[in-house]
Amino acid sequence: MENPSPAAALGRALWALLLATLGGGAAGHPRGGESVCSARAPAKYSITFTGKWSQTAFPKQYPLFRPPAQWSSLLGAAHSSDYSMWRKNQYVSNGLRDFAERGEAWALMKEIEAAGEALQSVHAVFSAPAVPSGTGQTSAELEVQRRHSLVSFVVRIVPSPDWFVGVDSLDLCDGDRWREQAALDLYPYDAGTDSGFTFSSPNFATIPQDTVTEITSSSPSHPANSFYYPRLKALPPIARVTLVRLQQSPRVFVPPPSVLASRDNEIVDSASVPETPLDCEVSLWSSWGLCGGPCGKLGAKSRTRYVRVQPANNGSPCPELEEEAECVPDNCV
């Protein structure tokens, strides 16, 4: 084997120095402690997003109109560890804020493009159409390669203040081979830019901006929160994503058996939809009414309350809405 020429050796040294200057991972090499993907050929995947946001699973304040429950378009990227679209307990970018609050993707697309141009950390961007109901499916195809084996995406919950679901840096590479399939349940996240408690809350900017937090059945711990279900230890998944590796030839995608759907993207596997119990909620008692009755005898007064939330799915029934008590008449007759 011939020894490399001094010019070739110098060229390799300069290239190594350039990579080190760019942070040791400019082209998507993993940082310290991360596994190295050594798969040779790129891989293509079909990604299927399945909404599970039904009135049965999430009965509290379920949006039925103006607008009804639905999902925005899906926006994602195949990237290296040098790029992060979003991350729990970190601040979102301006682009992701616009997407989470209003579904506007332009600024987020520009941020992804800039990340790809600066350090070649993004290999490809992919998107899937919006889902016009809370339960339904949408899909797209994407390509990953060994230096860009991570997948991230976001889908906005509509309507909501700044809530979304998504995946952060899912690695589709396993050593020297690509994973054949990956499936994840998805739960709601708060982008930390709007302080609304309910699906239809008006704009109420969070100042100062907060970090991304997961919304659970008990957090935020406020009864007005649309996802507040104190009887549940955990929320049921509001969506699910499935990625299946595509064979290079023929390019035909066959959904896994667990994905059951009918036309119009409606889920037909209703047996798997959990029934979340919703307890009745009533208002505070009104003031006592006037005491009425004949002179020389005890009279009666009453007070009322009204139903704020009707029970559903075997939740606790509503208590009595009217109460009476004895009293001494104010103006006897």
C-alpha positions, -999 to 999 in steps of 0.1 A, spaced: 0 0 0 14 33 -10 21 60 16 -1 91 12 16 121 -3 24 151 19 -3 171 1 -30 145 8 -19 142 44 -21 180 48 -56 180 32 -69 155 56 -54 174 85 -71 206 74 -104 188 70 -102 174 105 -93 209 118 -124 223 100 -147 197 116 -132 204 150 -137 242 145 -174 236 137 -179 217 169 -167 182 162 -201 172 147 -208 197 120 -220 171 95 -241 152 120 -215 132 139 -229 123 174 -217 142 204 -200 126 233 -219 96 247 -242 92 217 -243 60 196 -227 61 161 -249 51 132 -229 30 107 -258 20 83 -245 25 48 -274 32 25 -301 58 32 -335 45 43 -370 56 35 -399 55 59 -436 61 58 -448 81 88 -485 78 99 -500 101 124 -532 89 141 -553 113 161 -571 97 191 -587 129 204 -622 117 208 -651 130 230 -651 96 247 -615 97 257 -614 135 264 -650 145 273 -641 177 292 -648 209 271 -644 188 240 -646 213 210 -676 206 188 -677 238 167 -660 271 159 -637 252 153 -643 216 162 -615 194 174 -589 188 147 -551 186 140 -529 210 120 -506 198 93 -476 178 104 -442 194 100 -410 175 106 -373 170 98 -347 143 95 -316 157 112 -284 152 132 -279 157 169 -267 193 161 -303 204 155 -333 205 179 -368 214 167 -382 213 202 -373 198 236 -390 193 269 -380 218 296 -364 241 270 -376 273 254 -392 271 219 -380 292 190 -400 320 175 -409 297 146 -422 270 168 -441 296 189 -459 308 157 -467 272 148 -480 262 182 -501 293 187 -515 299 152 -504 270 130 -482 293 109 -453 273 95 -433 299 75 -409 310 103 -403 274 115 -395 264 79 -370 292 76 -354 281 109 -351 245 97 -336 258 64 -311 280 82 -300 250 104 -295 229 73 -274 256 55 -252 265 85 -240 231 98 -257 207 74 -276 194 104 -309 189 86 -311 164 57 -347 168 47 -380 183 57 -413 165 54 -450 174 60 -484 157 60 -518 172 55 -540 184 84 -566 161 99 -600 178 100 -613 159 131 -599 148 164 -598 112 153 -582 105 119 -550 98 101 -525 115 79 -492 103 64 -460 112 46 -427 97 35 -393 107 47 -356 98 41 -329 94 67 -292 87 63 -265 77 88 -254 112 96 -290 124 98 -308 95 115 -329 115 139 -366 124 133 -385 152 149 -420 167 142 -448 187 156 -486 188 151 -507 216 166 -538 208 187 -567 228 172 -582 247 189 -558 255 218 -537 283 232 -502 268 223 -506 231 227 -491 205 205 -479 169 202 -447 156 186 -415 137 187 -381 150 197 -351 133 180 -363 98 175 -333 77 163 -342 53 135 -307 38 134 -297 9 155 -259 4 151 -253 -7 116 -289 -12 105 -321 7 103 -351 -1 125 -379 -17 106 -407 0 126 -412 24 154 -445 34 171 -450 59 199 -480 71 219 -482 109 220 -493 132 248 -501 170 248 -474 196 254 -476 233 263 -452 254 243 -449 279 272 -458 310 252 -496 314 261 -512 310 295 -547 299 284 -562 270 304 -589 259 279 -591 249 243 -609 281 233 -590 305 256 -583 340 242 -547 350 236 -529 356 269 -492 358 263 -469 341 290 -445 368 302 -418 359 307 -419 329 283 -419 295 300 -403 263 288 -420 233 271 -439 213 297 -460 181 293 -497 185 301 -510 158 324 -542 148 341 -531 169 372 -508 195 357 -517 224 354 -535 217 386 -565 240 379 -601 227 376 -605 250 345 -578 232 326 -593 213 296 -570 183 304 -576 183 342 -589 148 352 -580 144 389 -594 108 390 -569 97 364 -533 88 371 -523 96 335 -540 109 304 -548 84 277 -527 90 246 -542 117 225 -524 105 193 -500 79 180 -473 79 154 -460 48 134 -430 48 112 -424 18 89 -394 13 68 -401 12 31 -385 -14 8 -366 3 -20 -385 -18 -47 -414 -18 -50 -423 14 -32 -455 1 -17 -464 8 19 -486 -17 37 -498 -3 70 -492 -26 101 -521 -46 113 -526 -25 143 -535 6 122 -572 2 114 -589 29 94 -618 35 71 -624 61 44 -623 98 54 -595 90 79 -619 80 106 -607 55 131 -629 24 133 -610 5 160 -634 20 186 -629 -9 210 -595 5 220 -608 40 228 -607 45 266 -637 59 283 -625 87 305 -649 94 334 -660 130 337 -675 140 371 -703 165 374 -693 200 383 -717 224 399 -715 261 408 -714 275 443 -747 280 461 -766 312 454 -776 334 483 -806 324 504 -839 337 492 -864 356 513 -880 336 542 -917 332 535 -945 319 557 -974 327 580 -969 348 612 -962 329 643 -949 299 625 -916 288 610 -912 296 573 -889 283 545 -862 297 524 -843 282 495 -811 285 475 -800 270 442 -769 261 421 -765 251 385 -745 224 366 -713 237 351 -701 203 336 -725 174 328 -711 140 339 -700 116 312 -687 80 309 -699 69 343 -685 99 361 -700 111 395 -736 122 391 -747 157 399 -759 165 434 -791 182 443 -794 217 428 -819 231 452 -819 233 490 -845 245 516 -841 255 552 -865 266 580 -864 302 590 -884 329 608 -904 348 582 -892 383 574 -926 396 563 -953 373 577 -988 372 563 
